Amino acid sequence: MPYTEDRTAWYEGQGLWQHIPASDWSDWVWQLKNRITSVAQLEERMTLTADEKAGCLFATQKLALAITPYFFNLIDRDDPNCPIRKQLIPRGGEAVVSEEEMLDSLGEDEHSPVPGLVHRYPDRVLFLVTDRCAAYCRYCTRSRLVSNAQDYNFHPEFEQGLKYIETHPEIRDVLLSGGDPLLLSDKKLDNLLSRLRAIKHVEFIRIGSRIPVFLPQRITPELCEIFKKHGPIWMSIHTNHPKEATAELRAACERLSFAGVPLGNQSVLLKGINDDAEVMKALMHRLLRMRVRPYYIYQMDLITGGAHFKVDVRKGIEIIRALRGHTTGYAVPQYVIDAPGGGGKVPINPDYVEKITDSEVVFRNYEGQRFRYPLTNTPLPAGSEGERDLVAGAMIVD
Ligand SMILES: *Cc1c(COP(=O)(O)O)cnc(C)c1O
């Protein structure tokens, strides 16, 4: 069975940085300072394929290259198809731009009443608080602004954003994202969360972060105390493949959970990485073991230079079909397409219903068996109660 054992990124005996003292390795500031950010640093540690070399040449114009030592150790340096490698190391495909793709594929800039705040749904806002991440996913939805490789010059406007939320009582839910909000200092986060908590109509605060995955060392007891103080703070982490579910991630999730942070997970459906029902199922199972509830699987957004990650939507539907009923309901996320241009997230589901009329609904279960549920209520003829067919199997149509 693949992916059943937890693995640590350091003590495996085959990772790099074995000579580093454990106190450095477990220090998030050390991890950030020692990130791999250039082709030369990559090539010192692994042999790049021609495709990766081509991608690296182009990458700096699109989205900066950065990988934490912790996450780099999860790469299989002998396997060009390693699912971790494909997420973080640029490939030639990034230079290929097609007609359907857009810089701001979700129309976020148009829905921003103040810079860095996206108000798309009536009752909630997306608050972009930084343009930096611990490491950069090559399929990033916000590559136009994240890492500033494209000279977007994003500057989070905290005061303007807070003022907008304060003066819009319909906003009951604030989602902090970026970039990665957990790259802010403890002091800044503490301050931001206090300011949000002070707004009476804000009843739900959540953070979207890949830090637990890229930099689990950042989830310090001090940070957890801040979440406890301002709780409940909800968090969506972002994993795509069971290889990311390490002992370190598990420990970080435990620290968050024990501080009262409910955890969800968002995955992006990615070609050659997780476009496979068995891989997805293994990931979802490992998330549940870490107290993380799978939340969304996203169809890849139509960002420029992202076509090499794009998966057929029919494959996504097939994956959900392979999960629903076949495993724990908690392990089944909602598959969505974030509507291009800014229509919001739309659920994409396998179709179980075959027919609905005024009198019945006919549908199939996870095994493909067909059932009928009557919508009519026909009174029994007087005196015939004993003759009812009580066999549930009678509802099976074939
Ligand atoms: C994803 C998103 C949200 C949150 O959506 P939920 O379905 O509530 O998780 C809010 N605003 C924007 C702009 C988003 O993209």
The ligand as an SDF file (V2000), in Angstrom:
LIG
                    3D

 15 15  0  0  0  0  0  0  0  0999 V2000
  -13.5140   31.5710   -2.2760 C   0  0  0  0  0  0  0  0  0  0  0  0
  -13.9300   32.9420   -1.9780 C   0  0  0  0  0  0  0  0  0  0  0  0
  -14.6620   33.2240   -0.8230 C   0  0  0  0  0  0  0  0  0  0  0  0
  -15.0990   32.1580    0.1590 C   0  0  0  0  0  0  0  0  0  0  0  0
  -16.0030   31.2720   -0.4070 O   0  0  0  0  0  0  0  0  0  0  0  0
  -16.6260   30.0820    0.4550 P   0  0  0  0  0  0  0  0  0  0  0  0
  -17.3960   29.2560   -0.5260 O   0  0  0  0  0  0  0  0  0  0  0  0
  -17.4880   30.7200    1.5070 O   0  0  0  0  0  0  0  0  0  0  0  0
  -15.4910   29.3380    1.0740 O   0  0  0  0  0  0  0  0  0  0  0  0
  -15.0350   34.5360   -0.6120 C   0  0  0  0  0  0  0  0  0  0  0  0
  -14.7030   35.5070   -1.4750 N   0  0  0  0  0  0  0  0  0  0  0  0
  -14.0080   35.2480   -2.5980 C   0  0  0  0  0  0  0  0  0  0  0  0
  -13.6920   36.3590   -3.5270 C   0  0  0  0  0  0  0  0  0  0  0  0
  -13.5840   33.9710   -2.8790 C   0  0  0  0  0  0  0  0  0  0  0  0
  -12.8720   33.7180   -3.9870 O   0  0  0  0  0  0  0  0  0  0  0  0
  1  2  1  0
  2  3  1  0
  2 14  2  0
  3  4  1  0
  3 10  2  0
  4  5  1  0
  5  6  1  0
  6  7  2  0
  6  8  1  0
  6  9  1  0
 10 11  1  0
 11 12  2  0
 12 13  1  0
 12 14  1  0
 14 15  1  0
M  END
$$$$
